[in-house]
Amino acid sequence: MPIPLESRKKPIDVKVRVSTGEGVDITWADGHTSHFDFPYLRDSCPCALCNDEREKTKKLGGGVASSPLPMFKPKVTAKSANAVGNYAVQIQFSDGHATGIFSFEHLRELCPCPQCARDFRAKAES
């Protein structure tokens, strides 16, 4: 039996704007709206590979170990997006990465607004 979502983490409208490159806009059941640009989502990918990379970076003190000189990298966009059941969206990014499945619960926790940071991320970090 599926676990019901907290109402604040339940979307009532989801728009993934791949063709315009604007990002993802979600209206939640509590009336809050969230906007995510694609580079932000790519950097926050929840897949195991990306989580491992973030952990390695954290252990190295936040620096990038591979090169001391920053390289130009083009802005990440989305090539496509697909619904995963009624609980998530999967995005194929322009850098070829497509393994992350962004659950709506995770997306609400990632909302970049200060209110969601206080309500969701502060609890998770403590």
C-alpha positions as a Markdown table, in Angstrom:
| # | Residue | x | y | z |
|---|---|---|---|---|
| 1 | Met | 0.0 | 0.0 | 0.0 |
| 2 | Pro | 1.6 | 3.3 | -1.0 |
| 3 | Ile | 2.4 | 5.9 | 1.6 |
| 4 | Pro | 0.3 | 9.0 | 1.1 |
| 5 | Leu | 2.3 | 12.2 | 0.4 |
| 6 | Glu | 2.2 | 15.1 | 2.8 |
| 7 | Ser | -0.1 | 17.7 | 1.2 |
| 8 | Arg | 2.7 | 20.2 | 0.9 |
| 9 | Lys | 4.6 | 17.8 | -1.3 |
| 10 | Lys | 1.7 | 16.9 | -3.6 |
| 11 | Pro | 1.7 | 18.7 | -6.9 |
| 12 | Ile | -1.6 | 19.9 | -8.5 |
| 13 | Asp | 0.1 | 21.3 | -11.6 |
| 14 | Val | 3.5 | 20.4 | -13.2 |
| 15 | Lys | 4.9 | 22.1 | -16.3 |
| 16 | Val | 8.3 | 21.0 | -17.7 |
| 17 | Arg | 9.3 | 23.5 | -20.3 |
| 18 | Val | 11.9 | 21.6 | -22.3 |
| 19 | Ser | 11.4 | 23.4 | -25.7 |
| 20 | Thr | 11.8 | 26.9 | -24.2 |
| 21 | Gly | 14.5 | 25.8 | -21.7 |
| 22 | Glu | 12.7 | 27.7 | -18.9 |
| 23 | Gly | 12.8 | 24.8 | -16.5 |
| 24 | Val | 10.1 | 23.2 | -14.3 |
| 25 | Asp | 7.2 | 25.0 | -12.6 |
| 26 | Ile | 5.1 | 23.2 | -10.0 |
| 27 | Thr | 2.1 | 24.4 | -8.1 |
| 28 | Trp | 1.6 | 22.5 | -4.9 |
| 29 | Ala | -1.6 | 21.5 | -3.1 |
| 30 | Asp | -0.9 | 24.1 | -0.4 |
| 31 | Gly | -0.8 | 26.8 | -3.0 |
| 32 | His | 2.9 | 27.3 | -3.1 |
| 33 | Thr | 4.7 | 27.5 | -6.5 |
| 34 | Ser | 8.2 | 26.4 | -7.2 |
| 35 | His | 10.4 | 27.2 | -10.2 |
| 36 | Phe | 13.5 | 25.0 | -10.9 |
| 37 | Asp | 15.9 | 25.9 | -13.7 |
| 38 | Phe | 17.6 | 22.9 | -15.5 |
| 39 | Pro | 21.1 | 23.6 | -14.3 |
| 40 | Tyr | 19.9 | 23.7 | -10.6 |
| 41 | Leu | 18.1 | 20.3 | -11.1 |
| 42 | Arg | 21.2 | 18.8 | -12.8 |
| 43 | Asp | 23.4 | 19.8 | -9.9 |
| 44 | Ser | 20.8 | 18.4 | -7.5 |
| 45 | Cys | 20.3 | 15.1 | -9.3 |
| 46 | Pro | 19.3 | 12.4 | -6.8 |
| 47 | Cys | 20.8 | 9.4 | -8.6 |
| 48 | Ala | 23.4 | 7.2 | -6.9 |
| 49 | Leu | 26.3 | 8.3 | -9.2 |
| 50 | Cys | 25.6 | 12.0 | -8.5 |
| 51 | Asn | 25.2 | 11.4 | -4.8 |
| 52 | Asp | 28.6 | 9.6 | -4.7 |
| 53 | Glu | 30.2 | 12.5 | -6.5 |
| 54 | Arg | 28.8 | 15.0 | -4.0 |
| 55 | Glu | 30.1 | 12.8 | -1.1 |
| 56 | Lys | 33.6 | 12.7 | -2.7 |
| 57 | Thr | 33.6 | 16.5 | -3.2 |
| 58 | Lys | 32.4 | 17.0 | 0.4 |
| 59 | Lys | 35.2 | 14.7 | 1.7 |
| 60 | Leu | 37.8 | 16.7 | -0.3 |
| 61 | Gly | 36.7 | 19.9 | 1.4 |
| 62 | Gly | 34.3 | 21.1 | -1.3 |
| 63 | Gly | 36.9 | 21.5 | -4.0 |
| 64 | Val | 37.0 | 19.8 | -7.4 |
| 65 | Ala | 39.8 | 17.2 | -7.3 |
| 66 | Ser | 40.1 | 16.6 | -11.1 |
| 67 | Ser | 41.5 | 19.9 | -12.2 |
| 68 | Pro | 42.9 | 23.0 | -10.5 |
| 69 | Leu | 41.8 | 25.2 | -13.4 |
| 70 | Pro | 38.1 | 25.7 | -14.1 |
| 71 | Met | 37.0 | 24.7 | -17.5 |
| 72 | Phe | 34.2 | 26.3 | -19.5 |
| 73 | Lys | 31.1 | 24.1 | -19.5 |
| 74 | Pro | 28.0 | 25.1 | -21.4 |
| 75 | Lys | 24.7 | 25.7 | -19.5 |
| 76 | Val | 22.9 | 22.5 | -19.0 |
| 77 | Thr | 19.5 | 22.2 | -20.7 |
| 78 | Ala | 16.9 | 19.5 | -21.0 |
| 79 | Lys | 16.6 | 17.4 | -24.1 |
| 80 | Ser | 13.4 | 15.6 | -22.9 |
| 81 | Ala | 11.4 | 14.8 | -19.8 |
| 82 | Asn | 9.0 | 11.9 | -18.9 |
| 83 | Ala | 6.5 | 11.3 | -16.1 |
| 84 | Val | 7.4 | 8.4 | -13.9 |
| 85 | Gly | 4.1 | 7.1 | -12.7 |
| 86 | Asn | 2.3 | 9.8 | -10.8 |
| 87 | Tyr | 5.1 | 10.4 | -8.3 |
| 88 | Ala | 8.1 | 11.7 | -10.3 |
| 89 | Val | 9.7 | 13.2 | -13.4 |
| 90 | Gln | 12.8 | 11.9 | -15.2 |
| 91 | Ile | 14.8 | 14.5 | -17.2 |
| 92 | Gln | 17.4 | 13.8 | -19.9 |
| 93 | Phe | 19.9 | 16.6 | -19.7 |
| 94 | Ser | 22.0 | 18.0 | -22.6 |
| 95 | Asp | 25.2 | 16.6 | -21.0 |
| 96 | Gly | 23.8 | 13.1 | -21.6 |
| 97 | His | 22.8 | 12.4 | -18.0 |
| 98 | Ala | 19.4 | 10.8 | -17.6 |
| 99 | Thr | 19.4 | 8.5 | -14.6 |
| 100 | Gly | 18.0 | 10.8 | -11.9 |
| 101 | Ile | 14.3 | 10.4 | -11.0 |
| 102 | Phe | 13.1 | 13.5 | -9.3 |
| 103 | Ser | 10.2 | 12.5 | -7.0 |
| 104 | Phe | 7.7 | 15.3 | -6.3 |
| 105 | Glu | 8.6 | 14.9 | -2.6 |
| 106 | His | 12.3 | 15.5 | -3.4 |
| 107 | Leu | 11.4 | 18.4 | -5.7 |
| 108 | Arg | 9.5 | 20.2 | -2.9 |
| 109 | Glu | 12.5 | 19.7 | -0.6 |
| 110 | Leu | 14.7 | 21.1 | -3.3 |
| 111 | Cys | 12.5 | 24.2 | -3.8 |
| 112 | Pro | 15.0 | 27.1 | -3.9 |
| 113 | Cys | 12.8 | 29.6 | -2.0 |
| 114 | Pro | 13.8 | 30.6 | 1.6 |
| 115 | Gln | 10.5 | 29.3 | 3.1 |
| 116 | Cys | 11.0 | 25.8 | 1.8 |
| 117 | Ala | 14.7 | 25.9 | 2.8 |
| 118 | Arg | 13.5 | 26.5 | 6.4 |
| 119 | Asp | 10.6 | 24.0 | 6.3 |
| 120 | Phe | 12.3 | 21.1 | 4.5 |
| 121 | Arg | 16.1 | 21.3 | 4.2 |
| 122 | Ala | 16.8 | 22.6 | 7.7 |
| 123 | Lys | 15.0 | 19.6 | 9.2 |
| 124 | Ala | 16.9 | 17.2 | 6.9 |
| 125 | Glu | 20.3 | 18.7 | 7.8 |
| 126 | Ser | 19.8 | 18.6 | 11.5 |
